[in-house]
Amino acid sequence: MDRSKGFLLLQGATKQLRETLGQSGVFVMASWDQKDDENGRRKYNLKLSDWTGTVNATFSLDELRAYSQDRYPWHRLWGDLLLNRSRRQLAELSSGNMLVRE
């Protein structure tokens, strides 16, 4: 698959991710990078981060193509980031050091 098709798949995945995050997306940084695995196959890594931490997922082009109509991976990643956020906020509440975020 040429790079332009890969780019189109990444654009579609990013659009789905934005739709999944909704208005909460303004608090989340998303970035893609790419590298070849040990067999020379192109892999794309998505990193989501906010003030509480970072979550990652790696996809092949075939996986991105398969997920082009499915929001599961985006919901899973968003859920992982929210879980990190909840754990951090709970720890801060438990310690009495809750930071106020606006």
ZIUR-V285105 format. One record per residue. N is the residue number from 1. RES is the residue in one letter. OMEGA is omega in degrees with one decimal (* if undefined). Layout:
n-><N | N>
res-><RES | RES>
omega-><OMEGA | OMEGA>
//
This chain:
n-><1 | 2 | 3 | 4 | 5 | 6 | 7 | 8 | 9 | 10 | 11 | 12 | 13 | 14 | 15 | 16 | 17 | 18 | 19 | 20 | 21 | 22 | 23 | 24 | 25 | 26 | 27 | 28 | 29 | 30 | 31 | 32 | 33 | 34 | 35 | 36 | 37 | 38 | 39 | 40 | 41 | 42 | 43 | 44 | 45 | 46 | 47 | 48 | 49 | 50 | 51 | 52 | 53 | 54 | 55 | 56 | 57 | 58 | 59 | 60 | 61 | 62 | 63 | 64 | 65 | 66 | 67 | 68 | 69 | 70 | 71 | 72 | 73 | 74 | 75 | 76 | 77 | 78 | 79 | 80 | 81 | 82 | 83 | 84 | 85 | 86 | 87 | 88 | 89 | 90 | 91 | 92 | 93 | 94 | 95 | 96 | 97 | 98 | 99 | 100 | 101 | 102>
res-><M | D | R | S | K | G | F | L | L | L | Q | G | A | T | K | Q | L | R | E | T | L | G | Q | S | G | V | F | V | M | A | S | W | D | Q | K | D | D | E | N | G | R | R | K | Y | N | L | K | L | S | D | W | T | G | T | V | N | A | T | F | S | L | D | E | L | R | A | Y | S | Q | D | R | Y | P | W | H | R | L | W | G | D | L | L | L | N | R | S | R | R | Q | L | A | E | L | S | S | G | N | M | L | V | R | E>
omega-><-178.7 | -174.8 | -178.4 | 176.6 | 175.8 | 178.5 | 178.9 | 177.2 | 177.8 | 176.5 | 179.0 | 178.9 | 179.0 | 177.1 | 178.4 | 178.3 | 178.0 | 178.9 | 179.1 | -178.2 | -180.0 | -177.9 | 178.3 | -178.8 | 179.5 | -179.7 | -173.8 | 173.2 | 176.8 | 176.8 | 177.0 | 165.3 | -176.5 | 174.3 | 176.7 | 177.5 | -176.1 | 177.9 | 178.0 | 178.9 | -179.0 | 176.6 | -179.9 | -179.3 | 176.2 | 177.8 | 173.5 | 178.9 | 171.2 | -176.1 | -178.4 | -178.7 | -173.9 | 171.1 | -176.7 | 170.2 | 179.5 | -176.0 | 168.5 | 176.3 | 177.7 | 177.7 | 177.7 | 178.1 | -179.9 | -179.1 | -174.7 | 177.7 | -173.8 | -178.6 | -176.3 | -175.5 | -178.5 | 175.6 | -180.0 | 179.3 | 178.1 | 176.8 | 177.7 | 179.5 | 177.7 | 177.1 | 175.2 | -179.2 | -179.5 | 179.1 | -180.0 | 179.5 | 177.4 | 178.3 | 179.4 | 177.3 | -178.5 | -178.3 | -178.3 | -178.0 | -177.7 | 176.0 | 178.7 | 178.9 | 177.3 | *>
//
